[in-house]
Amino acid sequence: MATKGHNEVKESLREMTRIFRPKDPKKFVKEYVRKYRITGGYEEELTLVVENELGRLDSSVS
């Protein structure tokens, strides 16, 4: 993934995470990758982005 495109994908995924607050980050990323036709091999990294964003959301609520 190119740097600019990669950052756009991460930011988009963060926004989607804030909106939907998924219960299962792996499933959420898998559906996101399939729906938006993201090149394979980035699922783990994107799952970490979702988990980190969920952690930030949980800590800001508490």
DSSP file (Angstrom, degrees, kcal/mol; ACC not computed):
  #  RESIDUE AA STRUCTURE BP1 BP2  ACC     N-H-->O    O-->H-N    N-H-->O    O-->H-N    TCO  KAPPA ALPHA  PHI   PSI    X-CA   Y-CA   Z-CA
    1    1 A M              0   0    0      0, 0.0     2,-0.0     0, 0.0    37,-0.0   0.000 360.0 360.0 360.0 135.2    0.0    0.0    0.0
    2    2 A A     >  -     0   0    0      1,-0.1     4,-3.3     4,-0.0     5,-0.2  -0.353 360.0-114.2 -68.9 153.6    1.3    3.4   -0.8
    3    3 A T  H  > S+     0   0    0      2,-0.2     4,-2.4     1,-0.2     5,-0.2   0.923 114.7  44.3 -57.6 -49.2    2.0    5.7    2.1
    4    4 A K  H  > S+     0   0    0      1,-0.2     4,-2.0     2,-0.2    -1,-0.2   0.944 118.5  43.6 -63.0 -47.5   -0.7    8.3    1.2
    5    5 A G  H  > S+     0   0    0      1,-0.2     4,-2.4     2,-0.2    -2,-0.2   0.872 112.0  54.6 -63.7 -37.5   -3.3    5.6    0.4
    6    6 A H  H  X S+     0   0    0     -4,-3.3     4,-2.3     1,-0.2    -1,-0.2   0.915 108.8  47.1 -63.7 -44.1   -2.3    3.7    3.5
    7    7 A N  H  X S+     0   0    0     -4,-2.4     4,-2.5    -5,-0.2    -1,-0.2   0.875 111.2  52.1 -65.7 -37.3   -2.8    6.7    5.8
    8    8 A E  H  X S+     0   0    0     -4,-2.0     4,-2.4    -5,-0.2    -2,-0.2   0.900 109.7  49.1 -65.0 -40.4   -6.2    7.3    4.1
    9    9 A V  H  X S+     0   0    0     -4,-2.4     4,-2.5     2,-0.2    -2,-0.2   0.929 112.1  48.3 -64.7 -45.4   -7.3    3.7    4.7
   10   10 A K  H  X S+     0   0    0     -4,-2.3     4,-2.3     2,-0.2    -2,-0.2   0.921 113.1  47.1 -61.5 -44.6   -6.2    3.9    8.4
   11   11 A E  H  X S+     0   0    0     -4,-2.5     4,-2.3     2,-0.2    -1,-0.2   0.908 112.4  49.7 -65.5 -41.1   -8.0    7.2    8.9
   12   12 A S  H  X S+     0   0    0     -4,-2.4     4,-2.5     1,-0.2    -1,-0.2   0.916 111.1  49.7 -61.6 -43.4  -11.1    5.9    7.2
   13   13 A L  H  X S+     0   0    0     -4,-2.5     4,-2.2     1,-0.2    -2,-0.2   0.876 108.9  52.5 -65.3 -37.9  -11.0    2.8    9.4
   14   14 A R  H  X S+     0   0    0     -4,-2.3     4,-2.3     2,-0.2    -1,-0.2   0.923 110.7  47.6 -62.2 -43.7  -10.6    4.9   12.5
   15   15 A E  H  X S+     0   0    0     -4,-2.3     4,-2.0     1,-0.2    -2,-0.2   0.917 111.5  49.7 -64.1 -43.0  -13.7    6.9   11.6
   16   16 A M  H  X S+     0   0    0     -4,-2.5     4,-2.9     1,-0.2     5,-0.4   0.880 109.8  52.7 -62.9 -37.1  -15.7    3.8   10.8
   17   17 A T  H  X S+     0   0    0     -4,-2.2     4,-2.6     1,-0.2    -1,-0.2   0.913 108.2  50.0 -64.8 -42.9  -14.6    2.4   14.2
   18   18 A R  H  < S+     0   0    0     -4,-2.3    -1,-0.2     1,-0.2    -2,-0.2   0.876 116.1  43.3 -62.1 -37.4  -15.8    5.5   16.0
   19   19 A I  H  < S+     0   0    0     -4,-2.0    -2,-0.2    -5,-0.2    -1,-0.2   0.947 127.6  25.3 -73.7 -49.9  -19.2    5.3   14.3
   20   20 A F  H  < S-     0   0    0     -4,-2.9    -3,-0.2    -5,-0.2    -2,-0.2   0.698  80.1-154.3 -94.0 -21.0  -19.9    1.5   14.5
   21   21 A R     <  -     0   0    0     -4,-2.6    -4,-0.1    -5,-0.4    -3,-0.1   0.940  24.8-144.1  41.7  68.4  -17.8    0.6   17.7
   22   22 A P        -     0   0    0      0, 0.0    -1,-0.1     0, 0.0    -2,-0.0  -0.253  16.3-149.8 -65.5 146.1  -17.5   -3.1   16.5
   23   23 A K  S    S+     0   0    0      1,-0.2    -2,-0.0     2,-0.1     0, 0.0   0.798  93.1  42.2 -80.9 -31.8  -17.5   -5.9   19.1
   24   24 A D     >  -     0   0    0      1,-0.1     4,-2.4     2,-0.0    -1,-0.2  -0.876  67.0-172.3-120.7  96.9  -15.2   -8.1   17.0
   25   25 A P  H  > S+     0   0    0      0, 0.0     4,-2.6     0, 0.0     5,-0.2   0.859  85.0  54.0 -57.8 -38.5  -12.3   -6.1   15.5
   26   26 A K  H  > S+     0   0    0      2,-0.2     4,-2.4     1,-0.2     5,-0.2   0.931 111.5  44.1 -63.8 -45.1  -11.1   -9.0   13.3
   27   27 A K  H  > S+     0   0    0      2,-0.2     4,-2.4     1,-0.2    -1,-0.2   0.904 112.9  52.7 -64.9 -41.4  -14.5   -9.6   11.7
   28   28 A F  H  X S+     0   0    0     -4,-2.4     4,-2.3     1,-0.2    -2,-0.2   0.921 111.9  45.0 -59.8 -46.1  -14.9   -5.8   11.2
   29   29 A V  H  X S+     0   0    0     -4,-2.6     4,-3.1     2,-0.2     5,-0.3   0.902 110.7  54.0 -66.2 -41.6  -11.6   -5.5    9.5
   30   30 A K  H  X S+     0   0    0     -4,-2.4     4,-2.1    -5,-0.2    -2,-0.2   0.922 112.1  44.0 -59.5 -44.7  -12.3   -8.6    7.3
   31   31 A E  H  X S+     0   0    0     -4,-2.4     4,-2.9     2,-0.2    -1,-0.2   0.893 113.7  51.3 -66.6 -40.1  -15.6   -7.1    6.1
   32   32 A Y  H  X S+     0   0    0     -4,-2.3     4,-2.5     2,-0.2    -2,-0.2   0.927 110.7  47.9 -61.6 -47.1  -13.9   -3.7    5.6
   33   33 A V  H  <>S+     0   0    0     -4,-3.1     5,-1.8     1,-0.2     4,-0.5   0.906 115.8  44.7 -62.0 -43.1  -11.1   -5.2    3.5
   34   34 A R  H ><5S+     0   0    0     -4,-2.1     3,-0.6    -5,-0.3    -2,-0.2   0.935 115.2  47.0 -67.1 -46.5  -13.6   -7.2    1.4
   35   35 A K  H 3<5S+     0   0    0     -4,-2.9    -2,-0.2     1,-0.2    -1,-0.2   0.896 121.1  35.2 -64.8 -42.4  -16.0   -4.3    0.9
   36   36 A Y  T 3<5S-     0   0    0     -4,-2.5    -1,-0.2    -5,-0.2    -2,-0.2   0.304 106.1-123.3 -99.3   8.8  -13.5   -1.7    0.0
   37   37 A R  T < 5 -     0   0    0     -3,-0.6     2,-0.2    -4,-0.5    -3,-0.2   0.897  41.4-179.5  52.5  50.6  -11.2   -4.2   -1.9
   38   38 A I      < -     0   0    0     -5,-1.8    -1,-0.2    -6,-0.2     4,-0.1  -0.591  38.3 -95.8 -78.2 141.4   -8.1   -3.4    0.1
   39   39 A T    >   -     0   0    0     -2,-0.2     3,-0.6     1,-0.1    -1,-0.1  -0.320  49.0-107.1 -57.8 137.1   -5.0   -5.4   -0.9
   40   40 A G  T 3  S+     0   0    0      1,-0.2    -1,-0.1     2,-0.1     0, 0.0  -0.105  93.7  56.2 -64.4 163.9   -4.5   -8.5    1.2
   41   41 A G  T 3  S+     0   0    0      0, 0.0     4,-0.2     0, 0.0    -1,-0.2   0.370  84.4  85.4  97.4  -3.6   -1.9   -8.9    3.9
   42   42 A Y    <>  +     0   0    0     -3,-0.6     4,-2.6     1,-0.1     5,-0.3   0.319  53.7 102.9-110.0   6.4   -2.8   -5.8    5.9
   43   43 A E  H  > S+     0   0    0      1,-0.2     4,-2.5     2,-0.2     5,-0.2   0.901  81.0  49.5 -59.6 -43.6   -5.5   -7.4    8.1
   44   44 A E  H  > S+     0   0    0      2,-0.2     4,-2.0     1,-0.2    -1,-0.2   0.940 113.3  46.0 -61.7 -47.2   -3.3   -7.7   11.2
   45   45 A E  H  > S+     0   0    0      1,-0.2     4,-1.6     2,-0.2    -1,-0.2   0.911 114.8  47.1 -62.8 -43.0   -2.1   -4.1   11.0
   46   46 A L  H  X S+     0   0    0     -4,-2.6     4,-2.1     1,-0.2    -1,-0.2   0.842 107.9  56.3 -69.2 -33.0   -5.6   -2.8   10.4
   47   47 A T  H  X S+     0   0    0     -4,-2.5     4,-2.7    -5,-0.3    -1,-0.2   0.897 106.0  51.4 -63.6 -39.8   -7.0   -4.9   13.2
   48   48 A L  H  X S+     0   0    0     -4,-2.0     4,-2.7     2,-0.2     5,-0.2   0.884 107.0  53.6 -63.1 -38.1   -4.5   -3.2   15.5
   49   49 A V  H  X S+     0   0    0     -4,-1.6     4,-2.3     2,-0.2    -2,-0.2   0.934 111.5  45.3 -61.1 -45.6   -5.7    0.2   14.3
   50   50 A V  H  X S+     0   0    0     -4,-2.1     4,-2.6     2,-0.2    -2,-0.2   0.929 113.5  49.2 -64.5 -45.7   -9.3   -0.8   15.2
   51   51 A E  H  X S+     0   0    0     -4,-2.7     4,-2.1     1,-0.2    -2,-0.2   0.904 112.2  48.6 -62.0 -41.5   -8.3   -2.2   18.6
   52   52 A N  H  X S+     0   0    0     -4,-2.7     4,-2.2     2,-0.2    -1,-0.2   0.910 111.9  48.8 -64.5 -42.1   -6.2    0.9   19.5
   53   53 A E  H  X S+     0   0    0     -4,-2.3     4,-2.3    -5,-0.2    -2,-0.2   0.903 110.7  50.3 -66.2 -40.4   -9.1    3.2   18.5
   54   54 A L  H  X S+     0   0    0     -4,-2.6     4,-2.5     1,-0.2    -1,-0.2   0.896 109.6  52.2 -63.3 -38.9  -11.6    1.1   20.5
   55   55 A G  H  X S+     0   0    0     -4,-2.1     4,-2.2     2,-0.2    -2,-0.2   0.897 109.5  48.8 -62.7 -41.2   -9.2    1.4   23.5
   56   56 A R  H  X S+     0   0    0     -4,-2.2     4,-1.8     2,-0.2    -2,-0.2   0.902 111.7  49.4 -64.1 -41.3   -9.0    5.2   23.1
   57   57 A L  H  X S+     0   0    0     -4,-2.3     4,-1.3     1,-0.2    -2,-0.2   0.911 111.6  48.5 -65.1 -42.2  -12.8    5.4   22.9
   58   58 A D  H  X S+     0   0    0     -4,-2.5     4,-1.7     1,-0.2    -1,-0.2   0.890 111.8  49.0 -65.7 -39.5  -13.2    3.2   26.1
   59   59 A S  H  < S+     0   0    0     -4,-2.2    -1,-0.2     1,-0.2    -2,-0.2   0.822 109.7  51.8 -72.1 -29.2  -10.7    5.3   28.0
   60   60 A S  H  < S+     0   0    0     -4,-1.8    -1,-0.2     1,-0.2    -2,-0.2   0.776 109.7  50.0 -77.2 -24.9  -12.3    8.6   27.1
   61   61 A V  H  <        0   0    0     -4,-1.3    -2,-0.2     1,-0.2    -1,-0.2   0.862 360.0 360.0 -78.6 -37.9  -15.7    7.4   28.2
   62   62 A S     <        0   0    0     -4,-1.7    -1,-0.2    -5,-0.1    -2,-0.1   0.480 360.0 360.0 -68.3 360.0  -14.5    6.1   31.6
